[in-house]
Amino acid sequence: MGRRCSLYILLSLFSVFGCVRVEADKEPPAPTRLIVTRDKDGVKMQFQSVQGLRYSVYYRDAGVVNDDWKLLDNARELQGTGELILIADPSPRAVYRKYRIHSLVPVKRKDLKNR
């Protein structure tokens, strides 16, 4: 049995109440390694998913100062199945990009602590 720890989820509410912090007793997922390969046909990525998590892949162009991370259109909230997920970036600029993966942990209302 794994060690239980608190996972902090920040929810931003743009109202008069400002920001709210919610805590849930959930184990954080293991880090996900995104493997990126480049060849003459473009860029291909792969990672091992975890059942129940959702994933999004972001990119930014290398060499551009203060470039923000942008969501890769074909890699938006992909459902984890426990299998390998394969993604391709069809952009001609793909070989000049950096990539990162973001995992979204679902939290059920019963897991939330009242504070």
ABEGO torsion letter per residue (X at the ends): XBBBBBBBBBBBBBBAAEBBBBBBBBBBBBBBBBBBBBBAAEBBBBBBBBBGBBBBBBBBBBGBBGBBBBBBAABBGBBBAGBBBBBBBABAAAAABBBBBBBBBBBBAAABBBX
